[in-house]
Amino acid sequence: TQTPIILSPDPPQLNGAFVELPFTRKDHFELYHSGVHGFIRTSFGLRVSFDWYSYARVIVPDTYAGAICGLCGNANGDPNDDFISHDGKQIEDEIFFADSWKVKDVPGCSARCVGDCPTCGEEQKRPYRGNAYCGVIGASGGPFQDCHRVVDPGPFLEDCAFDACQYKGRRDVICKAIAAYMTECQSNGAAVGQWRTPSFCGEWGNFPTPTLFRANNYRV
């Protein structure tokens, strides 16, 4: 039987009922938090982590390589064949890919921006790749230098620049994007230097209050 789990900070839900962490269903799964992340760990080795904001990570045992499907791909080690839709077709557009795995709609949410949507081309994103914004991710000699050979900073830098552009340089968005790279580095055993300072991602109280979004539901 399926057990719907919503991993959120207000607080998590299990089968529609709120539960306090840590929570364990013996021989099935456990829900807990560690550091700044919430975790789901199952009896068969699946682990899901979430930073309570936007960054989720799903880890499956090697025995499931090539035997799964969904938003996280097939886990066969080849990123070039991960964009397979629910009906088995290779898709280039990430929005169509994600939408094919949606299990239900949430009122007020849409797959794409509608109405007055911001435009973020290369020219608009370029400033946000600089050191004043997302550049610390890929900076040579920077706090993430030891991680560069373990986790490619390129995609994280591009995601950060895109998000920063979309939100016009909002510091909370930028700091969360950089923290996502930090989490990936640490998860792979790479050392990370000090990247927060009092003037850069150090005083959360000075940041604008993040806007809360409820995402559509997708199969991962």
Buried (B, 14 or more C-beta within 10 A) or exposed (E): EEEEBBBEEEBBBBEEEEBEBEBEEEEEBBBBBEEEBBBBBEEEEBBBBBBBBBBBBBEBEEEBEEEBBBBBBBBEEEEEEBBBBBEEEEBEEEEBBBBBBBEEEEEEEEEEEEEEEEEBEEEBBEBBBEEEBBBBBBBEEBBBBEBBEBBEBEEBBBBBBBBBBBBEEBBBBBBBBBBBBBBBBBEEEBEBEEBBEEEBBEEEEEBEEEEEEEEBBBEE
